């Protein structure tokens, strides 16, 4: 048996190597006797700005563009806002502070002045946390350390130093530290700082990050602990303002200012899709050659646009009565193929058409927070070959579009599908 992995839109060589290494490791662990191959197509069939982006008014250097809040899940929406504005919680604490406290006054200051063994002023509670943040290593820790291993394992190591520096040097952090006049406030500040650093690294990495919700939470926990906090979620005082702050990242002026960087940043991802729609036969021929190049029964795994191309290839071949030899099971992950069929834009099928005889079993994996994943079974009602399976990464978009590959649930479901198809 053989697995053939087909990557999705926007992926280029370096990203492919990291992604396939992860897929290869997880599949070989569950299927030790199987061959696990990849079909890299990004350089050969991917899109580029052929004229250097001269069609874009006011082109500016590329910059990270955050995803929009997802209201379906409070936690996911909260992290979507943090990715858009990593300092948003610190900004709230800087402006609003905590109930019953003010800078330079209050019972806490008097108590500290009366205690000869106390720190010199309770305001050191907050400033001490900020000092601890500034004292963290400016470069990612060694992979042998749990924090370092987590940063390297999630693809956040390269962006961690800048995120750390941005939070530590921010005026918001300094002001919030002044307002944290006691231990409870300092612990909340520690969590807010840790979340700001994690969000900054995730926002900078974008779709290049391979980070699950659990790994993100552990990163915050480790950072919070090193700052002297207890990793509890920031209180309602900061959370109450998050909805208002979302408006800051959805205004037309912001979109206008970032039009050039949006276009450049979206070129590999969106451009690959548009190029495939125009010249998809080139990629399909390439995939056909790779699939038929081995006599072993093959399980095809297609991510995003890779799944679209595989659905097209298999449906076109089946419609001609020439089913692709050896193909026993199709697994699409985060796929837009069902939506394209609803649009009438799937190359292989007429609008509303059924899958032809000879199309293999199809396992379609999606995440409801991944806005690039869609359900297949309702689009082909009554087709017993199709199964939809939901996986939740607890990450907002776009991080959830890449988070599938670290989920044990994905490989467990693939293993089940292989057994159901009796592939040997």
C-alpha positions, 0 to 999 in steps of 0.5 A: 500500500502507498500514500501519496500526499498532494499539498494545497494552494500557496505551498512552496518548497521549504514549506512543503518539506516541513509539512510533508515531514510531519505527514510522513512521520504520522502516517508511517507510525500508523502504517509501518509497512506502507510507502509514503510519497509526496507530489510537490507541484508548487514551483512548477504549477504555482502562480507568481506575479509575472509583472511584479505586481504592477497591476496593483494601485499603491503596491506596498511591501508584503505584510501579515494580514490577520484573519477576521473574528469567528463569532461561532466560537468565543475562544476562537473569536478571541484568538482571532482578535488577538492575532489581528491585534496582539496588544489588544488586551494589554491596551485595555488593561493600560487604559482601564486598569483594575477596579479599586486601584490607581497608580500611586494611591490606594490601600495597597501602597500604604500597606507596603509603606508600613511593612519594612520587609515588603518590596519597595512599593506594590507597583513593583508587582506589575513592573516586576512582571514586565521586567521578567518579560524583558529578561527572557532570551531574545532568541528562541530557547534551545530545542531541549527546553520545553518552551524551545521545543514547542516553538521549534515544533510549531514553526514559531521560533523565527518570529518569537524574538520580534513578538517578545520584543514588541510586547516588552517594549510596548507603551501598553505593557508599560502602562498596564504594569504601572496599574498592576498594584498587587499580586492578583493584577500582576498575575493577570498582567502576566497572562495578558503579556504571554498571550500577546507574545504568543499572538504576535508570533502566530500572527507573524507566522500566519499560515506557516505556523503548524500550531494546534490550540493545545500547543498555543495554550501550552505556549501561553502557560509556559510563558506565564509561568516564567513571568510569575503568573498562573496562566489563568484567562484574563478577567472580564475587564479586558474581555468586555472591550474585545468586541469594540477593538475588532472594529479597528481591523475591519475598516475600509481605510485599513484595507486601502492601506494594505491593498498592495501587501494583501495582493502580494501576500495572497498571490501564492494562495489565491493565484494558485487557485486561479491558475488551476482554474485556467490551466488545471489540465497541466497539474492533473496530468502531472498527478496522473503520472505520479499516481500511476507510476507505482503498481501498489494500491494507493491512498490519495491525500489532498489538502485544499487545492490538492484535493480539488485537483484530485477530485477533478482528476478522478471524476474526469477519468471515471467519466471516460470509463478510465478509472485511475489504476490503483486508486483505492481511497481519496482523502481530502482535507480542508477542501473547496471541491464541494463548494466549487461544485455548488458554484458549477465551477468544478472542472470535472462535473456539470452543475448538479451532476453526480459522481460517476461510476468508478470514482473511489471512496471519498473521506472529506475532512473539515474544520468548521472554523476553517473557512476553506473547508466544506462538506461533500456528502450534502452536495452528493446526497445518497452517495455511499462512497462519501463520508464527511468527518469534522476535526476541531483544532481550536484555532481561528482561521487561517491557522486552522487550515494548516492545523489538521496535520498535527491532529491525531484524530485525522490519522485515526480517521484515515486508519479507519477509512483504510480498514473499511476499504480493506486496502492491503 
